[in-house]
Each structure stands twice: as structure tokens, then as C-alpha cells.
Amino acid sequence: MHELRITKVLVEQIVNECNTNNIIEPKRVIVELGELTNYKKEPILYYYDFIRSQTHLLENTELVINEIKGKIRCNSCSKESEIKENYLILCPLCKSLDVHIIQGRDFILKEIEGE
């Protein structure tokens, strides 16, 4: 259910960006969804379709979600690795917990295509 909340925030951000940048006919919205967030693509798409049908400005928009893999750099062995878990993040090579997340924790509005 937390996808509903984040989708509402996304819609508000899209509307604000359209108003700020004088986009009167948005056609396509591109976002990046990190695998290390707690959000799932399918519920966001579902909620977006529902909310956009009630938001005149966004009625004809398509939401494109690009999923971004989780990636860490281990401070112990200095290696970079892709990961999927977000509840216990450790280096898959040396099992250290001393890691730095490089990517995959964000949900970002990247682009709004339109006129």
C-alpha cells in the first residue's frame, strides 16, 4: 500500500514540473526505480493509471519505469557488486557489512516528454 503514497507524491511532482516548465500536454513520464527501494513497479503502474484518469493534465500520459539494479562498493575488499536485498546489505564476496551503496536506493523523476 505504500506504493499508493509514493505514486501520489510522484503525480504531484509531475504536475508541479509541468506547471513550472510550461508543459501543457505531457505524453510520457520516465522514472527510475531502484531495486533497493521497498517499492514495486507493478503497483506503481496500477496506481498511476488510476490517479492519472482523475488528473486532467495527465490523462494521456504513459508512465515508463526503468528499474535500476542495486550496486555496492565494499570498503573491506574494495570490490563492486550488484545486490537485490535491501534488508541486510553485505558484500557477496567477502561477507563484510562495511559497504557503501552506489545505486539502487532511489525513486527519481527523470524526464517528462510533451509539449
Biopython code that builds the backbone (N, CA, C, O; Angstrom):
import numpy as np
from Bio.PDB.StructureBuilder import StructureBuilder

atoms = [
    (1, "MET", "N", (0.810, -1.198, 0.000)),
    (1, "MET", "CA", (0.000, 0.000, 0.000)),
    (1, "MET", "C", (0.855, 1.264, 0.000)),
    (1, "MET", "O", (0.364, 2.330, -0.371)),
    (2, "HIS", "N", (2.121, 1.173, 0.407)),
    (2, "HIS", "CA", (2.960, 2.365, 0.388)),
    (2, "HIS", "C", (3.256, 2.824, -1.031)),
    (2, "HIS", "O", (3.718, 3.948, -1.223)),
    (3, "GLU", "N", (2.999, 1.970, -2.051)),
    (3, "GLU", "CA", (3.138, 2.405, -3.433)),
    (3, "GLU", "C", (2.100, 3.471, -3.779)),
    (3, "GLU", "O", (2.369, 4.351, -4.596)),
    (4, "LEU", "N", (0.921, 3.402, -3.168)),
    (4, "LEU", "CA", (-0.097, 4.426, -3.407)),
    (4, "LEU", "C", (0.415, 5.785, -2.955)),
    (4, "LEU", "O", (0.291, 6.773, -3.679)),
    (5, "ARG", "N", (0.984, 5.835, -1.774)),
    (5, "ARG", "CA", (1.510, 7.111, -1.247)),
    (5, "ARG", "C", (2.591, 7.676, -2.141)),
    (5, "ARG", "O", (2.569, 8.863, -2.468)),
    (6, "ILE", "N", (3.543, 6.838, -2.542)),
    (6, "ILE", "CA", (4.653, 7.343, -3.360)),
    (6, "ILE", "C", (4.178, 7.711, -4.765)),
    (6, "ILE", "O", (4.743, 8.606, -5.395)),
    (7, "THR", "N", (3.155, 7.033, -5.253)),
    (7, "THR", "CA", (2.610, 7.376, -6.563)),
    (7, "THR", "C", (1.902, 8.729, -6.512)),
    (7, "THR", "O", (1.984, 9.508, -7.462)),
    (8, "LYS", "N", (1.210, 9.011, -5.411)),
    (8, "LYS", "CA", (0.587, 10.331, -5.243)),
    (8, "LYS", "C", (1.646, 11.426, -5.215)),
    (8, "LYS", "O", (1.463, 12.488, -5.809)),
    (9, "VAL", "N", (2.748, 11.167, -4.529)),
    (9, "VAL", "CA", (3.853, 12.132, -4.482)),
    (9, "VAL", "C", (4.435, 12.333, -5.879)),
    (9, "VAL", "O", (4.730, 13.461, -6.276)),
    (10, "LEU", "N", (4.598, 11.244, -6.619)),
    (10, "LEU", "CA", (5.104, 11.329, -7.989)),
    (10, "LEU", "C", (4.183, 12.180, -8.857)),
    (10, "LEU", "O", (4.657, 13.036, -9.603)),
    (11, "VAL", "N", (2.889, 11.959, -8.771)),
    (11, "VAL", "CA", (1.935, 12.730, -9.570)),
    (11, "VAL", "C", (2.022, 14.213, -9.219)),
    (11, "VAL", "O", (2.009, 15.062, -10.110)),
    (12, "GLU", "N", (2.109, 14.527, -7.943)),
    (12, "GLU", "CA", (2.260, 15.936, -7.536)),
    (12, "GLU", "C", (3.522, 16.536, -8.128)),
    (12, "GLU", "O", (3.510, 17.673, -8.599)),
    (13, "GLN", "N", (4.611, 15.779, -8.108)),
    (13, "GLN", "CA", (5.872, 16.267, -8.655)),
    (13, "GLN", "C", (5.755, 16.476, -10.171)),
    (13, "GLN", "O", (6.250, 17.473, -10.696)),
    (14, "ILE", "N", (5.115, 15.559, -10.863)),
    (14, "ILE", "CA", (4.935, 15.689, -12.310)),
    (14, "ILE", "C", (4.115, 16.941, -12.626)),
    (14, "ILE", "O", (4.490, 17.724, -13.499)),
    (15, "VAL", "N", (3.011, 17.130, -11.929)),
    (15, "VAL", "CA", (2.159, 18.298, -12.162)),
    (15, "VAL", "C", (2.936, 19.584, -11.892)),
    (15, "VAL", "O", (2.846, 20.532, -12.672)),
    (16, "ASN", "N", (3.697, 19.631, -10.799)),
    (16, "ASN", "CA", (4.497, 20.817, -10.490)),
    (16, "ASN", "C", (5.540, 21.093, -11.572)),
    (16, "ASN", "O", (5.726, 22.239, -11.980)),
    (17, "GLU", "N", (6.217, 20.044, -12.035)),
    (17, "GLU", "CA", (7.227, 20.217, -13.090)),
    (17, "GLU", "C", (6.583, 20.687, -14.394)),
    (17, "GLU", "O", (7.141, 21.534, -15.092)),
    (18, "CYS", "N", (5.422, 20.148, -14.723)),
    (18, "CYS", "CA", (4.709, 20.586, -15.926)),
    (18, "CYS", "C", (4.335, 22.060, -15.822)),
    (18, "CYS", "O", (4.511, 22.816, -16.778)),
    (19, "ASN", "N", (3.826, 22.465, -14.678)),
    (19, "ASN", "CA", (3.457, 23.869, -14.479)),
    (19, "ASN", "C", (4.675, 24.779, -14.523)),
    (19, "ASN", "O", (4.632, 25.846, -15.134)),
    (20, "THR", "N", (5.751, 24.368, -13.883)),
    (20, "THR", "CA", (6.977, 25.166, -13.854)),
    (20, "THR", "C", (7.597, 25.319, -15.239)),
    (20, "THR", "O", (8.125, 26.380, -15.571)),
    (21, "ASN", "N", (7.535, 24.264, -16.046)),
    (21, "ASN", "CA", (8.200, 24.251, -17.350)),
    (21, "ASN", "C", (7.229, 24.437, -18.517)),
    (21, "ASN", "O", (7.584, 24.176, -19.666)),
    (22, "ASN", "N", (6.017, 24.883, -18.229)),
    (22, "ASN", "CA", (5.007, 25.154, -19.248)),
    (22, "ASN", "C", (4.757, 23.977, -20.186)),
    (22, "ASN", "O", (4.624, 24.158, -21.396)),
    (23, "ILE", "N", (4.695, 22.784, -19.629)),
    (23, "ILE", "CA", (4.350, 21.594, -20.405)),
    (23, "ILE", "C", (2.842, 21.421, -20.264)),
    (23, "ILE", "O", (2.349, 21.053, -19.198)),
    (24, "ILE", "N", (2.111, 21.690, -21.347)),
    (24, "ILE", "CA", (0.654, 21.637, -21.263)),
    (24, "ILE", "C", (0.084, 20.311, -21.752)),
    (24, "ILE", "O", (-1.074, 19.992, -21.483)),
    (25, "GLU", "N", (0.899, 19.538, -22.473)),
    (25, "GLU", "CA", (0.462, 18.218, -22.934)),
    (25, "GLU", "C", (1.559, 17.185, -22.697)),
    (25, "GLU", "O", (2.246, 16.786, -23.637)),
    (26, "PRO", "N", (1.729, 16.749, -21.447)),
    (26, "PRO", "CA", (2.724, 15.700, -21.202)),
    (26, "PRO", "C", (2.273, 14.392, -21.847)),
    (26, "PRO", "O", (1.104, 14.015, -21.763)),
    (27, "LYS", "N", (3.206, 13.714, -22.485)),
    (27, "LYS", "CA", (2.887, 12.464, -23.172)),
    (27, "LYS", "C", (3.508, 11.252, -22.492)),
    (27, "LYS", "O", (2.899, 10.184, -22.413)),
    (28, "ARG", "N", (4.702, 11.433, -22.015)),
    (28, "ARG", "CA", (5.442, 10.302, -21.451)),
    (28, "ARG", "C", (6.254, 10.783, -20.260)),
    (28, "ARG", "O", (6.924, 11.814, -20.318)),
    (29, "VAL", "N", (6.181, 10.018, -19.184)),
    (29, "VAL", "CA", (6.919, 10.327, -17.960)),
    (29, "VAL", "C", (7.865, 9.157, -17.705)),
    (29, "VAL", "O", (7.451, 7.998, -17.679)),
    (30, "ILE", "N", (9.139, 9.483, -17.518)),
    (30, "ILE", "CA", (10.145, 8.445, -17.298)),
    (30, "ILE", "C", (10.692, 8.597, -15.883)),
    (30, "ILE", "O", (11.125, 9.677, -15.480)),
    (31, "VAL", "N", (10.664, 7.493, -15.139)),
    (31, "VAL", "CA", (11.210, 7.478, -13.786)),
    (31, "VAL", "C", (12.189, 6.324, -13.650)),
    (31, "VAL", "O", (12.151, 5.356, -14.410)),
    (32, "GLU", "N", (13.058, 6.451, -12.673)),
    (32, "GLU", "CA", (13.975, 5.367, -12.318)),
    (32, "GLU", "C", (13.582, 4.852, -10.941)),
    (32, "GLU", "O", (13.388, 5.621, -10.000)),
    (33, "LEU", "N", (13.470, 3.531, -10.849)),
    (33, "LEU", "CA", (13.090, 2.873, -9.604)),
    (33, "LEU", "C", (14.205, 1.929, -9.202)),
    (33, "LEU", "O", (14.457, 0.932, -9.880)),
    (34, "GLY", "N", (14.872, 2.237, -8.104)),
    (34, "GLY", "CA", (15.957, 1.396, -7.613)),
    (34, "GLY", "C", (15.440, 0.108, -7.006)),
    (34, "GLY", "O", (14.432, 0.104, -6.299)),
    (35, "GLU", "N", (16.128, -0.979, -7.281)),
    (35, "GLU", "CA", (15.745, -2.281, -6.727)),
    (35, "GLU", "C", (15.875, -2.343, -5.215)),
    (35, "GLU", "O", (15.288, -3.222, -4.585)),
    (36, "LEU", "N", (16.620, -1.441, -4.628)),
    (36, "LEU", "CA", (16.801, -1.459, -3.177)),
    (36, "LEU", "C", (15.757, -0.623, -2.436)),
    (36, "LEU", "O", (15.793, -0.528, -1.209)),
    (37, "THR", "N", (14.826, -0.018, -3.180)),
    (37, "THR", "CA", (13.712, 0.651, -2.512)),
    (37, "THR", "C", (12.727, -0.434, -2.083)),
    (37, "THR", "O", (12.865, -1.597, -2.461)),
    (38, "ASN", "N", (11.769, -0.054, -1.318)),
    (38, "ASN", "CA", (10.727, -1.002, -0.930)),
    (38, "ASN", "C", (9.554, -0.968, -1.896)),
    (38, "ASN", "O", (8.526, -1.595, -1.638)),
    (39, "TYR", "N", (9.686, -0.250, -2.998)),
    (39, "TYR", "CA", (8.596, -0.091, -3.950)),
    (39, "TYR", "C", (8.701, -1.106, -5.076)),
    (39, "TYR", "O", (9.793, -1.513, -5.472)),
    (40, "LYS", "N", (7.537, -1.504, -5.583)),
    (40, "LYS", "CA", (7.452, -2.453, -6.685)),
    (40, "LYS", "C", (6.828, -1.768, -7.894)),
    (40, "LYS", "O", (5.923, -0.944, -7.763)),
    (41, "LYS", "N", (7.321, -2.119, -9.056)),
    (41, "LYS", "CA", (6.921, -1.492, -10.312)),
    (41, "LYS", "C", (5.423, -1.656, -10.610)),
    (41, "LYS", "O", (4.747, -0.675, -10.919)),
    (42, "GLU", "N", (4.915, -2.857, -10.522)),
    (42, "GLU", "CA", (3.535, -3.135, -10.936)),
    (42, "GLU", "C", (2.492, -2.339, -10.144)),
    (42, "GLU", "O", (1.580, -1.774, -10.748)),
    (43, "PRO", "N", (2.597, -2.275, -8.810)),
    (43, "PRO", "CA", (1.614, -1.460, -8.082)),
    (43, "PRO", "C", (1.712, 0.026, -8.421)),
    (43, "PRO", "O", (0.694, 0.717, -8.456)),
    (44, "ILE", "N", (2.907, 0.520, -8.667)),
    (44, "ILE", "CA", (3.052, 1.935, -9.032)),
    (44, "ILE", "C", (2.357, 2.195, -10.356)),
    (44, "ILE", "O", (1.640, 3.186, -10.494)),
    (45, "LEU", "N", (2.559, 1.316, -11.335)),
    (45, "LEU", "CA", (1.887, 1.469, -12.626)),
    (45, "LEU", "C", (0.370, 1.418, -12.455)),
    (45, "LEU", "O", (-0.352, 2.201, -13.073)),
    (46, "TYR", "N", (-0.105, 0.517, -11.635)),
    (46, "TYR", "CA", (-1.548, 0.387, -11.379)),
    (46, "TYR", "C", (-2.104, 1.674, -10.763)),
    (46, "TYR", "O", (-3.090, 2.225, -11.253)),
    (47, "TYR", "N", (-1.476, 2.144, -9.701)),
    (47, "TYR", "CA", (-1.953, 3.352, -9.040)),
    (47, "TYR", "C", (-1.827, 4.571, -9.940)),
    (47, "TYR", "O", (-2.692, 5.446, -9.919)),
    (48, "TYR", "N", (-0.764, 4.639, -10.727)),
    (48, "TYR", "CA", (-0.588, 5.771, -11.641)),
    (48, "TYR", "C", (-1.745, 5.815, -12.643)),
    (48, "TYR", "O", (-2.307, 6.882, -12.890)),
    (49, "ASP", "N", (-2.099, 4.677, -13.215)),
    (49, "ASP", "CA", (-3.212, 4.634, -14.168)),
    (49, "ASP", "C", (-4.498, 5.141, -13.525)),
    (49, "ASP", "O", (-5.256, 5.888, -14.144)),
    (50, "PHE", "N", (-4.737, 4.738, -12.301)),
    (50, "PHE", "CA", (-5.937, 5.181, -11.599)),
    (50, "PHE", "C", (-5.899, 6.689, -11.337)),
    (50, "PHE", "O", (-6.871, 7.389, -11.620)),
    (51, "ILE", "N", (-4.798, 7.190, -10.805)),
    (51, "ILE", "CA", (-4.688, 8.607, -10.448)),
    (51, "ILE", "C", (-4.693, 9.485, -11.695)),
    (51, "ILE", "O", (-5.327, 10.541, -11.699)),
    (52, "ARG", "N", (-4.005, 9.073, -12.743)),
    (52, "ARG", "CA", (-3.951, 9.915, -13.948)),
    (52, "ARG", "C", (-5.322, 10.055, -14.598)),
    (52, "ARG", "O", (-5.615, 11.077, -15.219)),
    (53, "SER", "N", (-6.167, 9.029, -14.459)),
    (53, "SER", "CA", (-7.509, 9.107, -15.026)),
    (53, "SER", "C", (-8.345, 10.192, -14.341)),
    (53, "SER", "O", (-9.349, 10.646, -14.890)),
    (54, "GLN", "N", (-7.930, 10.603, -13.145)),
    (54, "GLN", "CA", (-8.627, 11.645, -12.394)),
    (54, "GLN", "C", (-7.879, 12.975, -12.400)),
    (54, "GLN", "O", (-8.292, 13.930, -11.741)),
    (55, "THR", "N", (-6.776, 13.033, -13.147)),
    (55, "THR", "CA", (-5.945, 14.234, -13.209)),
    (55, "THR", "C", (-5.898, 14.688, -14.660)),
    (55, "THR", "O", (-5.172, 14.111, -15.470)),
    (56, "HIS", "N", (-6.665, 15.715, -14.992)),
    (56, "HIS", "CA", (-6.835, 16.140, -16.385)),
    (56, "HIS", "C", (-5.500, 16.301, -17.124)),
    (56, "HIS", "O", (-5.366, 15.840, -18.258)),
    (57, "LEU", "N", (-4.549, 16.927, -16.516)),
    (57, "LEU", "CA", (-3.251, 17.166, -17.168)),
    (57, "LEU", "C", (-2.563, 15.865, -17.575)),
    (57, "LEU", "O", (-1.860, 15.834, -18.585)),
    (58, "LEU", "N", (-2.754, 14.800, -16.813)),
    (58, "LEU", "CA", (-2.016, 13.552, -17.042)),
    (58, "LEU", "C", (-2.830, 12.459, -17.721)),
    (58, "LEU", "O", (-2.348, 11.336, -17.868)),
    (59, "GLU", "N", (-4.048, 12.764, -18.134)),
    (59, "GLU", "CA", (-4.937, 11.733, -18.694)),
    (59, "GLU", "C", (-4.309, 10.915, -19.819)),
    (59, "GLU", "O", (-4.550, 9.712, -19.918)),
    (60, "ASN", "N", (-3.513, 11.553, -20.660)),
    (60, "ASN", "CA", (-2.958, 10.879, -21.836)),
    (60, "ASN", "C", (-1.474, 10.552, -21.710)),
    (60, "ASN", "O", (-0.786, 10.375, -22.715)),
    (61, "THR", "N", (-0.993, 10.473, -20.501)),
    (61, "THR", "CA", (0.430, 10.185, -20.314)),
    (61, "THR", "C", (0.679, 8.694, -20.144)),
    (61, "THR", "O", (-0.179, 7.930, -19.702)),
    (62, "GLU", "N", (1.886, 8.326, -20.513)),
    (62, "GLU", "CA", (2.376, 6.967, -20.296)),
    (62, "GLU", "C", (3.475, 7.059, -19.242)),
    (62, "GLU", "O", (4.340, 7.931, -19.323)),
    (63, "LEU", "N", (3.446, 6.181, -18.274)),
    (63, "LEU", "CA", (4.500, 6.125, -17.259)),
    (63, "LEU", "C", (5.453, 4.998, -17.616)),
    (63, "LEU", "O", (5.048, 3.843, -17.752)),
    (64, "VAL", "N", (6.725, 5.346, -17.766)),
    (64, "VAL", "CA", (7.770, 4.360, -18.051)),
    (64, "VAL", "C", (8.656, 4.269, -16.817)),
    (64, "VAL", "O", (9.201, 5.272, -16.356)),
    (65, "ILE", "N", (8.794, 3.063, -16.291)),
    (65, "ILE", "CA", (9.623, 2.851, -15.105)),
    (65, "ILE", "C", (10.838, 2.027, -15.505)),
    (65, "ILE", "O", (10.716, 0.868, -15.901)),
    (66, "ASN", "N", (12.002, 2.639, -15.396)),
    (66, "ASN", "CA", (13.264, 1.931, -15.629)),
    (66, "ASN", "C", (13.795, 1.458, -14.281)),
    (66, "ASN", "O", (14.063, 2.263, -13.390)),
    (67, "GLU", "N", (13.942, 0.161, -14.146)),
    (67, "GLU", "CA", (14.434, -0.387, -12.888)),
    (67, "GLU", "C", (15.964, -0.340, -12.862)),
    (67, "GLU", "O", (16.633, -0.735, -13.816)),
    (68, "ILE", "N", (16.488, 0.151, -11.750)),
    (68, "ILE", "CA", (17.927, 0.313, -11.573)),
    (68, "ILE", "C", (18.409, -0.730, -10.568)),
    (68, "ILE", "O", (17.888, -0.826, -9.457)),
    (69, "LYS", "N", (19.386, -1.489, -10.964)),
    (69, "LYS", "CA", (19.925, -2.544, -10.104)),
    (69, "LYS", "C", (20.619, -1.936, -8.889)),
    (69, "LYS", "O", (21.179, -0.841, -8.950)),
    (70, "GLY", "N", (20.565, -2.673, -7.790)),
    (70, "GLY", "CA", (21.288, -2.270, -6.594)),
    (70, "GLY", "C", (22.772, -2.567, -6.772)),
    (70, "GLY", "O", (23.152, -3.630, -7.263)),
    (71, "LYS", "N", (23.590, -1.623, -6.371)),
    (71, "LYS", "CA", (25.029, -1.802, -6.525)),
    (71, "LYS", "C", (25.738, -1.240, -5.296)),
    (71, "LYS", "O", (25.405, -0.161, -4.805)),
    (72, "ILE", "N", (26.723, -1.994, -4.812)),
    (72, "ILE", "CA", (27.501, -1.557, -3.639)),
    (72, "ILE", "C", (28.989, -1.594, -3.941)),
    (72, "ILE", "O", (29.442, -2.260, -4.872)),
    (73, "ARG", "N", (29.738, -0.855, -3.120)),
    (73, "ARG", "CA", (31.199, -0.946, -3.103)),
    (73, "ARG", "C", (31.576, -1.356, -1.689)),
    (73, "ARG", "O", (31.184, -0.718, -0.712)),
    (74, "CYS", "N", (32.338, -2.421, -1.601)),
    (74, "CYS", "CA", (32.757, -2.928, -0.302)),
    (74, "CYS", "C", (33.976, -2.151, 0.177)),
    (74, "CYS", "O", (34.959, -2.013, -0.552)),
    (75, "ASN", "N", (33.908, -1.647, 1.400)),
    (75, "ASN", "CA", (35.045, -0.929, 1.974)),
    (75, "ASN", "C", (36.124, -1.877, 2.486)),
    (75, "ASN", "O", (37.249, -1.453, 2.749)),
    (76, "SER", "N", (35.789, -3.152, 2.628)),
    (76, "SER", "CA", (36.766, -4.131, 3.110)),
    (76, "SER", "C", (37.596, -4.712, 1.972)),
    (76, "SER", "O", (38.823, -4.757, 2.055)),
    (77, "CYS", "N", (36.919, -5.161, 0.899)),
    (77, "CYS", "CA", (37.660, -5.797, -0.198)),
    (77, "CYS", "C", (37.768, -4.908, -1.440)),
    (77, "CYS", "O", (38.409, -5.288, -2.419)),
    (78, "SER", "N", (37.145, -3.729, -1.403)),
    (78, "SER", "CA", (37.198, -2.732, -2.488)),
    (78, "SER", "C", (36.549, -3.184, -3.795)),
    (78, "SER", "O", (36.820, -2.599, -4.843)),
    (79, "LYS", "N", (35.713, -4.194, -3.757)),
    (79, "LYS", "CA", (35.040, -4.685, -4.960)),
    (79, "LYS", "C", (33.635, -4.083, -5.051)),
    (79, "LYS", "O", (33.018, -3.738, -4.043)),
    (80, "GLU", "N", (33.151, -3.969, -6.291)),
    (80, "GLU", "CA", (31.782, -3.550, -6.530)),
    (80, "GLU", "C", (30.956, -4.773, -6.889)),
    (80, "GLU", "O", (31.429, -5.680, -7.574)),
    (81, "SER", "N", (29.708, -4.784, -6.415)),
    (81, "SER", "CA", (28.828, -5.919, -6.660)),
    (81, "SER", "C", (27.397, -5.445, -6.819)),
    (81, "SER", "O", (26.994, -4.437, -6.238)),
    (82, "GLU", "N", (26.625, -6.190, -7.620)),
    (82, "GLU", "CA", (25.193, -5.967, -7.693)),
    (82, "GLU", "C", (24.528, -6.779, -6.593)),
    (82, "GLU", "O", (24.925, -7.906, -6.296)),
    (83, "ILE", "N", (23.496, -6.171, -5.994)),
    (83, "ILE", "CA", (22.748, -6.862, -4.942)),
    (83, "ILE", "C", (21.259, -6.630, -5.151)),
    (83, "ILE", "O", (20.862, -5.688, -5.837)),
    (84, "LYS", "N", (20.446, -7.480, -4.568)),
    (84, "LYS", "CA", (18.995, -7.330, -4.648)),
    (84, "LYS", "C", (18.367, -7.097, -3.289)),
    (84, "LYS", "O", (17.321, -6.454, -3.201)),
    (85, "GLU", "N", (18.964, -7.595, -2.243)),
    (85, "GLU", "CA", (18.389, -7.463, -0.907)),
    (85, "GLU", "C", (18.580, -6.046, -0.387)),
    (85, "GLU", "O", (19.597, -5.404, -0.649)),
    (86, "ASN", "N", (17.587, -5.571, 0.353)),
    (86, "ASN", "CA", (17.745, -4.261, 0.970)),
    (86, "ASN", "C", (17.588, -4.318, 2.487)),
    (86, "ASN", "O", (17.644, -3.284, 3.153)),
    (87, "TYR", "N", (17.395, -5.498, 3.031)),
    (87, "TYR", "CA", (17.206, -5.601, 4.481)),
    (87, "TYR", "C", (18.506, -5.913, 5.210)),
    (87, "TYR", "O", (18.690, -5.461, 6.341)),
    (88, "LEU", "N", (19.411, -6.669, 4.601)),
    (88, "LEU", "CA", (20.734, -6.914, 5.175)),
    (88, "LEU", "C", (21.733, -6.809, 4.026)),
    (88, "LEU", "O", (21.916, -7.747, 3.250)),
    (89, "ILE", "N", (22.366, -5.658, 3.939)),
    (89, "ILE", "CA", (23.261, -5.412, 2.818)),
    (89, "ILE", "C", (24.686, -5.744, 3.239)),
    (89, "ILE", "O", (25.269, -5.101, 4.112)),
    (90, "LEU", "N", (25.218, -6.761, 2.592)),
    (90, "LEU", "CA", (26.606, -7.141, 2.848)),
    (90, "LEU", "C", (27.272, -7.520, 1.540)),
    (90, "LEU", "O", (26.602, -7.824, 0.553)),
    (91, "CYS", "N", (28.574, -7.499, 1.543)),
    (91, "CYS", "CA", (29.347, -7.825, 0.349)),
    (91, "CYS", "C", (29.158, -9.310, 0.028)),
    (91, "CYS", "O", (29.403, -10.157, 0.887)),
    (92, "PRO", "N", (28.725, -9.638, -1.192)),
    (92, "PRO", "CA", (28.548, -11.049, -1.537)),
    (92, "PRO", "C", (29.880, -11.787, -1.706)),
    (92, "PRO", "O", (29.909, -13.017, -1.749)),
    (93, "LEU", "N", (30.968, -11.040, -1.800)),
    (93, "LEU", "CA", (32.276, -11.664, -1.999)),
    (93, "LEU", "C", (32.982, -11.989, -0.682)),
    (93, "LEU", "O", (33.457, -13.108, -0.490)),
    (94, "CYS", "N", (33.049, -11.010, 0.223)),
    (94, "CYS", "CA", (33.778, -11.234, 1.482)),
    (94, "CYS", "C", (32.871, -11.238, 2.709)),
    (94, "CYS", "O", (33.336, -11.454, 3.828)),
    (95, "LYS", "N", (31.570, -10.998, 2.497)),
    (95, "LYS", "CA", (30.544, -11.011, 3.553)),
    (95, "LYS", "C", (30.656, -9.864, 4.562)),
    (95, "LYS", "O", (30.063, -9.927, 5.639)),
    (96, "SER", "N", (31.403, -8.832, 4.220)),
    (96, "SER", "CA", (31.532, -7.680, 5.102)),
    (96, "SER", "C", (30.252, -6.841, 5.086)),
    (96, "SER", "O", (29.565, -6.744, 4.069)),
    (97, "LEU", "N", (29.954, -6.246, 6.227)),
    (97, "LEU", "CA", (28.845, -5.304, 6.328)),
    (97, "LEU", "C", (29.292, -3.870, 6.053)),
    (97, "LEU", "O", (28.466, -2.962, 5.965)),
    (98, "ASP", "N", (30.589, -3.675, 5.919)),
    (98, "ASP", "CA", (31.161, -2.345, 5.700)),
    (98, "ASP", "C", (31.107, -2.019, 4.204)),
    (98, "ASP", "O", (32.104, -2.125, 3.490)),
    (99, "VAL", "N", (29.899, -1.615, 3.748)),
    (99, "VAL", "CA", (29.684, -1.357, 2.328)),
    (99, "VAL", "C", (29.075, 0.026, 2.122)),
    (99, "VAL", "O", (28.480, 0.612, 3.026)),
    (100, "HIS", "N", (29.245, 0.516, 0.917)),
    (100, "HIS", "CA", (28.678, 1.797, 0.509)),
    (100, "HIS", "C", (27.734, 1.534, -0.669)),
    (100, "HIS", "O", (28.135, 0.920, -1.658)),
    (101, "ILE", "N", (26.510, 1.985, -0.568)),
    (101, "ILE", "CA", (25.549, 1.794, -1.653)),
    (101, "ILE", "C", (25.833, 2.823, -2.735)),
    (101, "ILE", "O", (25.849, 4.026, -2.477)),
    (102, "ILE", "N", (26.055, 2.336, -3.947)),
    (102, "ILE", "CA", (26.361, 3.195, -5.088)),
    (102, "ILE", "C", (25.088, 3.582, -5.836)),
    (102, "ILE", "O", (24.917, 4.739, -6.219)),
    (103, "GLN", "N", (24.205, 2.623, -6.042)),
    (103, "GLN", "CA", (22.966, 2.903, -6.763)),
    (103, "GLN", "C", (21.880, 1.906, -6.365)),
    (103, "GLN", "O", (22.152, 0.836, -5.820)),
    (104, "GLY", "N", (20.645, 2.298, -6.660)),
    (104, "GLY", "CA", (19.529, 1.393, -6.447)),
    (104, "GLY", "C", (18.615, 1.735, -5.293)),
    (104, "GLY", "O", (17.680, 0.987, -5.008)),
    (105, "ARG", "N", (18.863, 2.853, -4.616)),
    (105, "ARG", "CA", (18.041, 3.224, -3.463)),
    (105, "ARG", "C", (17.064, 4.351, -3.752)),
    (105, "ARG", "O", (16.358, 4.812, -2.855)),
    (106, "ASP", "N", (17.020, 4.801, -5.014)),
    (106, "ASP", "CA", (16.253, 5.998, -5.321)),
    (106, "ASP", "C", (15.024, 5.709, -6.190)),
    (106, "ASP", "O", (14.959, 4.709, -6.904)),
    (107, "PHE", "N", (14.080, 6.599, -6.104)),
    (107, "PHE", "CA", (12.922, 6.641, -6.990)),
    (107, "PHE", "C", (12.904, 8.058, -7.533)),
    (107, "PHE", "O", (12.552, 8.991, -6.811)),
    (108, "ILE", "N", (13.283, 8.235, -8.809)),
    (108, "ILE", "CA", (13.579, 9.561, -9.347)),
    (108, "ILE", "C", (12.765, 9.841, -10.604)),
    (108, "ILE", "O", (12.688, 9.002, -11.503)),
    (109, "LEU", "N", (12.166, 11.012, -10.662)),
    (109, "LEU", "CA", (11.551, 11.506, -11.884)),
    (109, "LEU", "C", (12.676, 11.996, -12.788)),
    (109, "LEU", "O", (13.357, 12.967, -12.460)),
    (110, "LYS", "N", (12.873, 11.331, -13.924)),
    (110, "LYS", "CA", (13.989, 11.657, -14.810)),
    (110, "LYS", "C", (13.597, 12.600, -15.941)),
    (110, "LYS", "O", (14.355, 13.505, -16.287)),
    (111, "GLU", "N", (12.406, 12.390, -16.523)),
    (111, "GLU", "CA", (12.065, 13.150, -17.716)),
    (111, "GLU", "C", (10.555, 13.183, -17.932)),
    (111, "GLU", "O", (9.840, 12.223, -17.645)),
    (112, "ILE", "N", (10.101, 14.316, -18.444)),
    (112, "ILE", "CA", (8.715, 14.447, -18.880)),
    (112, "ILE", "C", (8.755, 14.878, -20.345)),
    (112, "ILE", "O", (9.270, 15.945, -20.677)),
    (113, "GLU", "N", (8.208, 14.039, -21.207)),
    (113, "GLU", "CA", (8.156, 14.362, -22.631)),
    (113, "GLU", "C", (6.781, 14.910, -22.941)),
    (113, "GLU", "O", (5.769, 14.355, -22.514)),
    (114, "GLY", "N", (6.749, 15.990, -23.677)),
    (114, "GLY", "CA", (5.462, 16.594, -24.038)),
    (114, "GLY", "C", (5.655, 17.934, -24.694)),
    (114, "GLY", "O", (6.766, 18.316, -25.060)),
    (115, "GLU", "N", (4.564, 18.637, -24.835)),
    (115, "GLU", "CA", (4.583, 19.956, -25.498)),
    (115, "GLU", "C", (4.090, 21.019, -24.559)),
    (115, "GLU", "O", (4.032, 22.191, -24.929)),
]
sb = StructureBuilder()
sb.init_structure("model")
sb.init_model(0)
sb.init_chain("A")
sb.init_seg("    ")
for serial, (resi, resn, name, xyz) in enumerate(atoms, 1):
    if name == "N":
        sb.init_residue(resn, " ", resi, " ")
    sb.init_atom(name, np.array(xyz, "f"), 0.0, 1.0, " ", f" {name:<3s}", serial, name[0])
structure = sb.get_structure()
